[in-house]
Amino acid sequence: SPNEVQFPVPWGHIAGKAWGDPSGKPVLALHGWLDNAGSFDKLLPLLSKGLYIVALDLPGHGYSSHRSQGSDYAVYDYIVDIKYIVDALKWEKFTFLAHSMGAGIATWVSDYY
């Protein structure tokens, strides 16, 4: 079963679930539109051997904090959110596992960083 995780951000926290051994190969899982980290609940237990998989509730989804009033939820705003997470995890290299909106975010993050 996963461990609940939270990462501090300026407006609160980004929540998620972590599967596997933290010393395993790092994988960041990003969900799609109108979804949350729970979308990976049936898949990740099957994949977690040798991997450390962190599935996020992107801001405004699941158990993560909502952005400040008046803030935007444009897809490109999530690029900075991912940087917060990767820095908190101290990951220099990692693999994305993503679908829908999460796949778009993963592509942009890969392009910028």
TAJO-V815655 format. One record per backbone hydrogen bond with DSSP energy under -0.5 kcal/mol. CO is the residue of the C=O (numbers start at 1). NH is the residue of the N-H. If there is no record, write none. Layout:
BEGIN
[[CO NH] [CO NH]]
END
This chain:
BEGIN
[[3 18] [5 16] [7 14] [9 12] [12 9] [13 15] [13 65] [14 7] [15 57] [16 5] [17 55] [18 3] [19 53] [21 24] [25 52] [26 95] [27 29] [27 54] [28 97] [29 56] [30 99] [32 35] [36 39] [37 40] [38 41] [40 44] [41 45] [43 46] [43 47] [44 47] [44 48] [48 51] [50 25] [51 21] [51 53] [52 27] [52 54] [53 19] [53 55] [54 29] [54 56] [55 17] [56 58] [57 15] [58 61] [61 64] [65 60] [68 71] [74 77] [74 78] [75 78] [76 79] [77 80] [77 81] [78 82] [79 83] [80 84] [81 85] [82 86] [83 87] [84 88] [85 89] [86 90] [86 91] [87 90] [90 92] [95 28] [97 30] [99 102] [100 103] [100 104] [101 105] [102 106] [103 107] [104 108] [105 109] [106 110] [107 111] [108 112] [109 113]]
END
